[in-house]
């Protein structure tokens, strides 16, 4: 079941756990929802956010270690609840309040709060009610439900987070999941709370705190062969150098 914290969070985002984000009008057709979700895009800008023509003139920009890492973790797709269906969308179409489903191997498409474990909905109102997307779980299955998420590329955490059901009330804590993290094991349903420039990854990039120090060192070591072949400088020095080159070309 959902905790009171999770119910309050859904209410603040005008979202329904089982049908997704509420629409401004009552007809609820998919076309209107798609149009509504284009008002703000879930786009995370890279560490070196240069115009496309600059990447053509200076193609080695894409070989900077931080740019390589960014391309490997940037979200591309999301499974979103629209009415009574799960629909696969481009991650850039997500908005706050969207209900998403995460599976093993997925990249978390936006900052989100966990609602429940497993691929199916749980009872959210205390009534005895059949699951909409499955037959539910027996007690043995509930005991083994867990979600393992790796946020190492985002926060520098060395160990994946393991999230399981609270044994007392069968709820799961509304743990925050960060865009760019990877689901290593399990399935879950979550609600999007932040997108685009508001997600943690975007904020860290803007503040010059990404990649995390540990990850930055590892990627510089892993990329040493490319580093020598491409004649790249140190990661931070390279970014400053290319920004200067772009400035000179633009002026």
ZIJOCOR-V130114 format. One record per backbone hydrogen bond with DSSP energy under -0.5 kcal/mol. NH is the residue of the N-H (numbers start at 1). CO is the residue of the C=O. E is the energy in kcal/mol with one decimal. If there is no record, write none. Layout:
nh=(NH/NH)
co=(CO/CO)
e=(E/E)
This chain:
nh=(2/7/8/9/10/11/12/13/14/15/16/20/22/33/34/35/36/37/38/39/42/43/45/49/50/54/55/56/57/58/59/61/62/63/64/67/68/69/70/71/72/73/73/74/78/79/80/80/81/82/82/83/85/87/87/89/89/91/93/94/97/98/100/100/101/102/105/106/108/108/111/112/113/114/115/116/118/129/142/143/144/144/145/145/147/148/149/149/150/151/154/155/156/156/161/163/163/165/166/167/170/175/177/180/181/182/183/184/184/185/188/189/190/191/192/193/194/198/199/203/204/205/206/207/208/209/210/216/217/218/219/220/221/222/223/224/227/228/229/230/231/232/238/239/240/241/242/243/244/245/246/247/248/249/250/251)
co=(123/3/4/5/6/7/8/9/11/10/20/16/14/29/30/31/32/33/35/36/92/41/43/47/48/51/51/52/53/54/56/58/59/60/61/64/64/65/66/67/68/69/70/70/89/101/78/87/99/80/85/19/82/80/85/78/87/76/90/91/192/95/98/190/79/188/183/103/106/181/194/177/191/175/189/189/187/127/138/139/140/141/141/142/163/185/147/161/182/149/151/151/151/152/149/147/161/145/171/165/166/173/112/108/178/150/106/148/182/148/102/116/100/113/98/111/111/195/196/199/200/201/202/203/205/204/204/212/213/214/215/216/217/218/219/221/223/224/225/226/227/227/234/235/236/237/238/239/240/241/242/243/244/245/246/247)
e=(-0.5/-2.1/-2.6/-2.0/-2.3/-2.2/-2.2/-1.2/-1.2/-2.7/-2.7/-2.6/-2.8/-1.6/-2.7/-2.2/-2.5/-2.2/-0.9/-1.4/-2.8/-1.6/-0.6/-0.6/-1.4/-1.0/-1.2/-1.3/-2.1/-2.9/-0.6/-2.1/-1.4/-1.6/-1.5/-0.8/-2.3/-2.5/-2.3/-2.3/-1.4/-1.0/-0.9/-1.9/-2.4/-0.5/-0.7/-3.4/-2.7/-0.6/-3.1/-2.1/-1.9/-3.2/-0.5/-3.2/-0.6/-2.2/-2.2/-1.6/-2.9/-1.9/-0.6/-2.7/-2.0/-3.0/-3.4/-2.4/-0.5/-2.9/-1.0/-2.5/-2.5/-2.3/-2.7/-1.9/-3.1/-0.9/-2.4/-1.9/-0.9/-0.6/-0.6/-0.9/-2.7/-2.6/-0.5/-2.4/-3.1/-0.7/-1.3/-2.9/-0.8/-1.0/-2.8/-3.2/-0.6/-0.7/-3.7/-0.5/-2.0/-2.7/-3.5/-2.5/-2.2/-2.3/-2.7/-2.6/-0.8/-1.4/-2.1/-2.5/-2.5/-2.4/-2.7/-2.4/-1.7/-2.4/-1.3/-2.0/-2.7/-2.1/-2.5/-1.9/-1.3/-2.9/-0.6/-3.2/-2.2/-2.2/-2.9/-2.0/-1.8/-3.0/-2.2/-1.4/-3.0/-2.2/-2.3/-3.0/-0.7/-1.6/-3.1/-2.0/-2.0/-2.3/-2.8/-2.3/-2.0/-2.2/-2.7/-2.2/-2.3/-2.5/-2.6/-1.4)
